Amino acid sequence: MGMISVVTGRFLQAFLLLIAMSLIGFIGIHSVGNPVFNIVNIETATPEDIRRATVALGLDQPIWRQYLVFLDNVVSGNFGTSYIYHLPAFELVIAKLPATLELASVAMLIAAPFGTGLGLIAGRRRGTLLDRTVLRASVSALSIPSFWLAMMLILVGAILTGWFPSGGRGSTASFLGQDWSFLTANGLWHLVLPASALAIPNIALIARLSRSGTIEVENLDHTRFCRAKGLSPRRILLRHTLPNISVPIVTIIGLQFGGMLAFAVVVESIFSWPGVGKLLIDSIQLLDRPVVMATLTFIAVAFVALNALVDLFHAVLDPRVRLSSQR
Amino acid sequence: MTEQAVTAPLLRVQNLSLRYSSQDGPTPILSDVGLELGRGEILGIIGESGAGKSTLGNAVLGLLSPEFEQTSGTIEFDGKTIGTMTEGERVALRGRRISAIFQDHTASLDPLMSVGAQVEETCLAVDATLSKRAARARAIDLLARVGIAEPERRFRNYPHQFSGGQRQRIVIAIALAGAPDIIVADEPTSALDATVQKQILKLLRTLVDETGVSILLVTHDMGVISEITDRVVVMRKGQVVEADRTETILEAPANDYTRKLIAAVPKLHIAPATTNAAQGARQRGPSARGDGNSPALLVAQGISKQFGSQGFVWSFGRSKPGMGLRDVDIRLPRGSITGIVGESGSGKTTFGRILAGLDPASAGRIEIGDRVFDISKSGRRNGLLGRVQMIFQDPSVSLNPRMTVAQTLDESIRFGAKAGRATGPADAVAMMDRLGLARSLSTRYPHQLSGGQKQRVCIARALLARPEIIVADEPTSALDVSVQAEIVTLLKDSIAEQGMTMIFISHDLAIVQQMCSSVYIFKDGRVEDFGRSEFIFGGSDNPYTRTLINARPHRFTC
């Protein structure tokens, strides 16, 4: 009973979110400009050409009707055809997905353990040199802009030392019908710099969060009791403190991961990493409405799914959430 | 083991002085404290807040935070000095030779780990030779020993699935896991209901008798001391004022402070003292539905309250709506003090909050005078707010920390004046005088006041709003015993002077008997028993009422 209402609630929420997102996106892209002028050749097109293109794209209809047509198409699984590439918009997004997914995943796989580890140690040794260093470093890491960080990484990691390539995805291998960089050594090599650029601010964020969590949990009675019952400090830290600080950390990881899928555009551009973020920005500039809408929908769905995963993790982690419906 | 080793004390604290360094400089916490604990003995350490008794317990455990500095003295355990040990040696000692039980059973256990695993990891930590299977068997054995029914099945349950008493039993099982020589028990029963407290104390005594473990029992409760300790150390402001056998301390205390502490414990009178009272004990008194003889100021009928099940999207896992209150009837005669007694979860606080208009009820009606109030709404909309004032349990969180005493009282007066009764700022001063608050305190902020002073401000605040009814929810349980008595007397007298009516909510039968003319006993959200005070404490044969009365320490009933 409890589970079903939670799941229906979630779907309802997701549905409302998608409707709201599509409305805002639709009206937004509509008010930016008329895509017809990006499609016909302005130099040579006659007014008749423009008119025909407008009718062909359905742009002569009032906006509410255009929106309904869009919804109708989406329900039948069709996001329309890109005005620019003349390919199905959804396929375009799917084609960019592997690049984004592997970049974000590698960045998070670096950030989560490093951030949590640093935070745990800093929190345990509060006030020491190590703690102060972590705190100060995290402030700088959070406040420097990502484009500057990315350029510094290129400067140091690629130009001065020549250790890493400065951009591109390198060689890829095919898996599930898509091209992935992380399956080849050369591709992994290309991942290092962009993934670090995305990971560094997240390390700082996660470290701060887990540091304050550690300090809070270590002051609780059950940590004191664990010490009184003779457990080693290491065991207390890993088996008691870590699970107890995990809930906010996992929430942040989920949110940040979603953000990286959608909005890593700066890093993607600088490292010429052809991902979803770059696709979105390019499409907005070209007023390629089907692609924009397909990308936004994908991002919204990804956020909803990530949130559901985070909740699931909470239930796995915290018996009070998991078992309350059974009592 | 030689004869000498058996008689030598297991734990010896000599001339121990500790101070706490903060930004304001060092504050002495303990000065020149000495005590001895023998094998198989329960030594009580009693004192009020600030006596340094918990610090002493932590010092023995080696768990003092780095801000504490030992300036003199030694703690000797089994011939070895704890102060000179390395942290590694202390870890080796903890759990195996010296273990602990803390006050808050909810916070003592890791909420994310099953209780069985927590006992098991302790078994493994104290005995590295144990196999995983043997540790599990040991853990089950320990759980059974402290009285957890069906330990195999409950092994995998989590702390929140146990009641408070059971959780404290699990904590005790963990403390026993290393077969320690000493258990430092810091207020082990203070967070528990009286009936459960009794069972836990009994368990501790049994364990001492069976295993020969010694217990250093830190408490503020003379009742606990009288129930199980062999010897007592009385502490005040970081010093030992008296130490002797429990009998001697209780019957012939040598020190003034000890005498004051014992005298401050409210005593429950069971046997009817006079023939007049004996007669009263046979009559229950008017029922809540009312026979209409004495004028009732407030009549509450059929008050019910359900918890949970709000909304359907966000009701994460909350499946069944819990019943907080079921069909409660209460009748308050004008100018009387009526007691509500119950254990935790009995719904007494919920009822008080509904009466004060702070929370809505699911069903029922409240009449004050001729007016009927709509109690399905909370706050301003039900009209109760202001006519009923509340005094809360913990004064340290019920005063606005950013308002001075004068501002707090002034707000109350202006509110009362708005309700149509004339009062002026002079009243605040008069009220402060009446409640024994020095006038110089009026410019202070709550954190600059003692617990007793804060609660006096709360009382003044409630009285100055000139309500018809005051609901006092455990107004003394966050205070020290010696302050409790003053507050209770003050509250009783000023209510009578002001001609107000009061509901006094408490878990402490003795205070209720002292304060109230009639008593309602709540259990699981219902009125289990009610009647005049003489009837409840003398004549009622309700089994639950009897259980509550019997749970009182015998020394403090007569």
Chai-1 contact restraints between the chains, C-beta under 6 A:
chainA,res_idxA,chainB,res_idxB,connection_type,confidence,min_distance_angstrom,max_distance_angstrom,comment,restraint_id
A,M1,B,S319,contact,1.0,0.0,6.0,A-B,restraint_1
A,G2,B,G317,contact,1.0,0.0,6.0,A-B,restraint_2
A,G2,B,S319,contact,1.0,0.0,6.0,A-B,restraint_3
A,S5,B,F312,contact,1.0,0.0,6.0,A-B,restraint_4
A,G9,B,V313,contact,1.0,0.0,6.0,A-B,restraint_5
A,L220,B,A107,contact,1.0,0.0,6.0,A-B,restraint_6
A,D221,B,F102,contact,1.0,0.0,6.0,A-B,restraint_7
A,D221,B,D104,contact,1.0,0.0,6.0,A-B,restraint_8
A,D221,B,A107,contact,1.0,0.0,6.0,A-B,restraint_9
A,D221,B,S108,contact,1.0,0.0,6.0,A-B,restraint_10
A,H222,B,A107,contact,1.0,0.0,6.0,A-B,restraint_11
A,H222,B,S108,contact,1.0,0.0,6.0,A-B,restraint_12
A,H222,B,L109,contact,1.0,0.0,6.0,A-B,restraint_13
A,H222,B,D110,contact,1.0,0.0,6.0,A-B,restraint_14
A,F225,B,F102,contact,1.0,0.0,6.0,A-B,restraint_15
A,F225,B,S108,contact,1.0,0.0,6.0,A-B,restraint_16
A,A228,B,L61,contact,1.0,0.0,6.0,A-B,restraint_17
A,A228,B,R94,contact,1.0,0.0,6.0,A-B,restraint_18
A,A228,B,A100,contact,1.0,0.0,6.0,A-B,restraint_19
A,K229,B,G95,contact,1.0,0.0,6.0,A-B,restraint_20
A,K229,B,T122,contact,1.0,0.0,6.0,A-B,restraint_21
A,K229,B,I174,contact,1.0,0.0,6.0,A-B,restraint_22
A,G230,B,R94,contact,1.0,0.0,6.0,A-B,restraint_23
A,G230,B,G95,contact,1.0,0.0,6.0,A-B,restraint_24
A,G230,B,R96,contact,1.0,0.0,6.0,A-B,restraint_25
A,G230,B,A125,contact,1.0,0.0,6.0,A-B,restraint_26
A,G230,B,V126,contact,1.0,0.0,6.0,A-B,restraint_27
A,L231,B,A125,contact,1.0,0.0,6.0,A-B,restraint_28
A,H240,B,D110,contact,1.0,0.0,6.0,A-B,restraint_29
A,P243,B,L112,contact,1.0,0.0,6.0,A-B,restraint_30
A,P319,B,Y158,contact,1.0,0.0,6.0,A-B,restraint_31
A,R320,B,H160,contact,1.0,0.0,6.0,A-B,restraint_32
A,S324,B,G317,contact,1.0,0.0,6.0,A-B,restraint_33
A,S325,B,G317,contact,1.0,0.0,6.0,A-B,restraint_34
A,S325,B,S319,contact,1.0,0.0,6.0,A-B,restraint_35
